[in-house]
Amino acid sequence: MPEATIGVVGATGAVGSVTLDLLRQRGHGNVRVFASARSAGKQVGPWTVEEATPEALSRGDVDLFLFSVGTSASRELVPHAVAGGAVAIDKSSAYRLDPRYPLVVPEVNGERATGSIIANPNCCTIPLTCTLKPLHEAAGLTRVRVATYQSVSGAGAQAMERLRDEPQAEHDLRMDWDYDGEEFDEESKLRDEARKIMELPDLPIQATCVRVPVMVGHAEAIWIETEDELTAEQARTLLADAPSIRVEDFPSPGKAAGEDEVLVGRIRRDPT
């Protein structure tokens, strides 16, 4: 059987660049790269960038598209990729909460990865649900509170360049999320996406999200309440046995950089 052709859309952005590195490391040679007209014709590693037009994506010569572009671009381009017979995995928020499409974290609900459009969750929802699933299966979650400390990589390549270039005293990280007077949309997305992935539509989840001057590696502090008693040691054992989780005494963005696992630590009972 011939190797599938993989197309990376948004290949010159921060996420697209990492996607290409991972495909290269994992031996996927049959790759095509797409980006905006501004980047068309440039070389990205061994690949020449093609312009991501509806016509180019609908030709039927790519089996799987990985989309790492903004929401509006995904809404415009993903249907054309699917019309050409490809499966599209989209990292934007365009399809995440649409009930017609699965929102998938393989370690949590991989069996849902069916159909021609598969949505990829928010960057903090993924480690959150990987951590919550084994604890919920063991003791039943009744409430979750989470505070995130999100690196600038989540805001894109330009934000990373600003952090590299500006003096430390001038760091003024923009809260690059929409605000409705009570919540940032990043906070409501975290709640709504986690509920959909875990199929717990009424689970109380309260989030506070903050952007921090760290280049790569999001951190989360999570407080949970459960139906049944769950000791810290039991939780530690469950998490150590869970897929894609590595238990560390003191996890940090530095330890997580370049790794595939979710690092989880400081597992303890709330003393209050």
Secondary structure, 3 states (H helix, E strand, C coil): CCCCCEEEECCCCHHHHHHHHHHHHCCCCCEEEEECCCCCCCEECCEECEECCHHHHCCCCCCEEEECCCHHHHHHHHHHHHHCCCEEEECCCCCCCCCCCCECCHHHHHHHCCCCEEECCCCCHHHHHHHHHHHHHHHCEEEEEEEEEECHHHHCHHHHHHHHHCCHHHCCCCCCCCECCCCEHHHHHHHHHHHHHHCCCCCCEEEEEEECCCCCCCEEEEEEEECCCCCHHHHHHHHHCCCCEEECCCCCHHHHCCCCCEEECCCCCCCC
